[in-house]
Amino acid sequence: MRIALEARREASRAAIVLAPVLATLATLAVGFVVFEALGKDPIAAFHAFFIQPVATRYGVGELLLKASPLMLIATGLAVGYRANVWNIGAEGQLTLGAIAGGGLALAAGDARVPSALLLPAMIVAGALCGMAWAAISAWLRTRFNASEILTSLMLVYVANLLLSWLIHGPWRDPDGYNFPQSKQFTDAALLPNLLSGTRLNAGLLIALAVVAMAWLFIRRSVWGFEMRVAGLAPSAAAYAGISSKRNVWLGMLAGGACAGIAGVNEAAGPIGQLLPSMSPGYGFAAIIVAFVGRLHPAGIVFASLLMSLLYLGGESAQVNLALPSAVTGLFQGTLLFFLLAADVLVNYRLRVVGARPATP
Amino acid sequence: MSAAALAPDVQARPRLSLRGITRAYPGVVANDRIDLDVLPGEIHAVLGENGAGKSTLMKIIYGIVKPDAGTMQWEGEAVRIASPAQARRLGLAMVFQHFSLFETLTVAENISLALDAAEAGPGLPAKIRDVSRRYGLTLDPARLVHAMSIGERQRVEIVRCLLQAPRVLIMDEPTSVLTPQAVLRLFDTLRQLADEGCSILYISHKLDEIRALCHRATVLRAGRVTGECDPRRETTATLARMMIGAELPHPRHRPPVAGAPALVIDGLDLRSDDPFGTTLRSISLTVCAGEIVGIAGVSGNGQRELLTALSGERRVARRDAIVLCGTAAGRLGAAQRRSLGLAFVPEERLGRGAVPEMSLAENALLTARHRGLVWHGLIRADAARSRAAEIIASWSVKAAGPGAAARSLSGGNLQKFIVGREILQGPRVLIAAQPTWGVDVGASAQIRQALIDLRDAGVAVLVVSEELEELIEICDRLAVIAQGQLSPARPVVETNAEELGLLMAGSAAMPEPTAARGRA
């Protein structure tokens, strides 16, 4: 007797709901063994991971604050991923967005530009610069067939060096004791707070609005349809006369715009100035978020919350239980692994097969 | 030779005997309590439409698929065949519809891969030559496979089986890739094998072939045995009735009324982008409104390249090498050519003609993105659904509804959907590649009739097919493609299968390399 995977005729709706539950249970089981082996109380560890971070109002604010850039960037990336346009360089596009929005904030300085004018201008500038950065990869791909995976990734490092040069040089705060950082933004250039007693800001609303627009684009627009066709069946796209170049441009620009806005949100949100590093790797984590969310806008919202919780839970477990950071990383990896593995059950079912054919 | 004189002794003990073989897949019972007896030395047809369960049954016999229930007897003894290796040890051999040869290896190397180490020694080329001579299967063991035509590749597969001296040889749709002359040669080989006592299981849905070749036929329909007969005593019509459970409809023809040229190909040259592809050389053809022009040929002679150049999936350098409805279209893309009035039914249904994961409603939208289904860049989902429902209803497509995924449809039903979708766009030029390939008899007749009706409505129709009989049945003029060159199109009434077959085969024959070449 053995167990075989058998393709389902239709994706199972029950499995779509059950797969994450199953993955969570499997993760808890593995976590139980790991924490027990380390001599830590597993229950306390789970509490530190999943409950403690969101036990306070401030904690909930932090959860949503970290989830906002993740869902924003992942949504933009998913638009391209659906058409097999692999933008890996969201981190760089985020940096460019921060440079553009931050540059505008610094230029406005104390000129008393009203917030209602300055903030939208910063967001538009961030989106445009993120798109411009992504456009380099799109152009190299459509003109020279250079892999956008490589070019967008390499441009991340160029973007980081550009930011580094700016704040070590022309944009450095003259009163900053030579620290590599810009001046603090004025209040007019900061996103309004959403929840008192927390750091949560209007960036969440922007992210949710973008998610809704992305859903409309993917589900309802012809261009979104064409991108889905190109991703699912490239030959069918060629047969139907769908422009692969337009898909590359749309996919790259959507990712660039979202990452650019996320960069502005970070600069004008929790950071409030320009620093050598504007993100703890949101641009890369968003790739995982996009796939855990199955490239679906609603799924991405949940996935970004989960990812954010894992970030906070990892910190909390390190602080409260003195767990090594490698173990928190291992635990996070286990959960993502099971989540993606459980996805198999959506399109396949397990079937117990006898070793011998049945006899009448 | 008289086939009746060679009929095996009906009283003989069956060499292979199946009882109550059942195998179910999710949503369908592929084989339902099937009984089958194969006598020594008989050519036994297994006849049925696509999806009737023939392939599953053969896979069960050959040990690839395990049955859910049922028993098998080999030479009177109960056996369970757990793997193809065990099947081969018993004396079963199978020639598959799709060959599994390594293109960069020689004939002898390919064959040695399938044999035990003891047999695959240095004496193998001599053995291959010996067998191929005995059965009239000309084959040079030192040739590389990639330079061989499909018919020659099939010979490699057959010789590979014969080297094992099989007692039952299974042939799965062997003639679908052959010219008429090659089919006759294959039949001679099979008859000779049967005379020597080898049993042959011959899988096909081509009724004429079965009547000409086979001693007995078992008919399958929807997974069940619906009849057993002596095909030599039946007519094509009675066999078809057993196979599809209904009369075979005959297409109605009106005399052609050819109008103005709608598709003109003028001296088209195109290098294939596939290293093993075929380069097109000065292809010229005119298709007028109100006529059906066919392109016959063995696959791999440039059909794929020609079709992608015509559809716009590949653009050609010279603008006026392809003229569509009066517009030089050589450099236009597929979408632009569609807006000029072109519709295209491709050979591959899943993945090219339709997106497998998407619903029929979305697939209806695939090539109709600018025809009333879109409002300011947004999809009108309800319009797409009713368009799909319209196609499903008017073509009696068996599907759960407009929301069913394309991959949940059988090949024939999906083809009906694709043909229906393309025709519903009101094309001025329709190109169809292998329109009835792998489609059951009933659906084939429906598709052929639709092409004829389209012609009568004044549409220019171009059909590219390997099935010569189909082309002769529906076309007004016929051309033959061979090695990237197209013969002049001639009225069908002035030509015949033999002449066309010679055109197909004459160029299908590859230059024979000298014995020394290719030998390491």
Interface residues (C-beta under 8 A of the other chain):
Chain A: E6 A7 R8 R9 E10 R220 S221 V222 W223 F225 E226 R228 V229 L232 A233 S235 A236 A238 Y239 A240 G241 I242 S243 V353 R356 P357 A358 T359 P360
Chain B: G20 P26 G27 K66 P67 D68 A69 G70 T71 R80 A82 S311 G312 E313 G333 A334 A335 Q336 R337 R338 F344 P346 E348 G351 R352 G353 A354 V355 P356 E357 M358 E362 L365 L366 T367 R369 V374 G377 L378 I379 A381 A405 S408
